Amino acid sequence: MSRFLGWLLLWVFLISIVGPFAWVLLTSFKSGANILASPWSLPTDPSQGAKNFSVAWGEGGFAKNFVNSLIITIGTLVILIPVGSMAAYVLAKYPFRGSKFILGGFMGGLMFPNFLVIVPLFLLVDKLGLLNTKIGLILVYVAYSLAFTVFVLHGFFQALPGELMEAARLDGCSDNATFWKVMLPLAKPGVLVVAIFNLIGLWNEYPLALVLANTPDFTTLPVGVANLTENQQYAGDWGALFAGIVIVMIPVMVVYLIFREQIQKTMLAGALKG
């Protein structure tokens, strides 16, 4: 009986996840009139899908939005992962007076929703002349993602045995070389998981991008979807809107599918250690 309930809950969970995505994907191949007339029917015109994606990619400005999101997300990760890894490593392996207070400060950053700081952040970025620039949004994203990155990686580095550091020093490694050549490769599963979760969060981030980069040249995909929603609902082109949503979802799903085994192994290892 318990096994049957387990399978039932698993199927309910699977349908609740796959069902909405499959519906959005199929709807992106239908016309606006067809969607309103029969939202649950299958697409009948194969060419409608190409038209919807063409409208979203071209007229909807998703081509530029996609490039902006790609540059800003990758740029943020390139700065965030090394900085966050080094900060977590020092706090975990080189305790000093005030290190717990600094770690507590990073933990406190997890508690603040971004809309609480959005006004002073806007004034600061404007004062620095970084408003409506990619580098401005990248630096804000790095600062905002550091709390989660340090929180997760601090646990990974703390779990690594200190004897490895001593062995590396006996082999002639400096502190810097010990980090890059020994400890960071050992923490690779954690770094990968942190990078993927940050990538998903940054790719879908909306409030900060809306306030700090709101001109067409710097608009990211989530803001582009909102703009497309506003424009297409009056035009009645719901097919293009759903095509835009699919364009936003696909890259994140591809990344997850590529690294899903690594994520599952790391999460399982963390659960067993806990």
C-alpha positions, 0 to 999 in steps of 0.5 A: 500500500505504501509503495502504491502511494509512493508511486502515485505521489511520484506520478502526480509530481511528474505530471505537475512538472512535465504537464505545464512545460509540455502545454507551453511547448505545444501552445507555442506552435499554435496561432493566437485564435487557435489558442483561445478557441481550443487551448488544450488541442494539439497544433494543426499547422506546422508552419505556425511554430516557425512564424511564432518563434520568428516574431518573438526572436525578431519583432519581439527583440529576443535576439538582442535580449538573448545576447544581453542575458548570455553576456551578463550571466556568463560575465557574472559567473566568471567573476562570482565563482572565483571570488566566492570560492576564495572567500569561502575557502579563507573563512573555512580553512583560515579562521581569524578574529572576526571571520565568524562575524564576516560569515554571519554577514554573508548569511544575513545577505540571504535574508534580504529580498532584493526589492528592499535594497532596490532604491538605494542600489539604484541611486548608488549605481546611478551615482557611479555612472553604471546605470543601463550598462552591462558591467553595472548589472554584472557587478550588482549580480556578483554582490547579490549572489555572493551570500549564497555562493559563500554559504554553500562553498563554505560547507564544502571546504570545511568538509575537506580534511586539513591533512590535505593542506599540510601534505600540499605544503610539505610538497612545496605548495604555497597557500595560493597553489594549495587552493588552486591545485589541491582544494579547489579541484576537490570542491569541484562538485560543489562549485559546479552545483553553485554555478548551475544554481546561480546560472538559473537564478541569474538567467531568470532574474527580473526586478533588478534587471528591470530597474537597473537596465531598462533601455532596449539596448540592455534589456534581458530575456525576463524583461523582454518576456514582460514587454512581449506580454504587454505588447502581444496581449493587445495584438492577440498574438499569444503564439509569439508570447508562448514562443518567447517563454520557450526561448527563455526556458530552453537554455536553462533546461539544456544546462540542467540536463547536461549536468543533472547527474552531477547535481544529483550526486552532489545533493545526495552526498550532501544529504548523506553527510547531513 
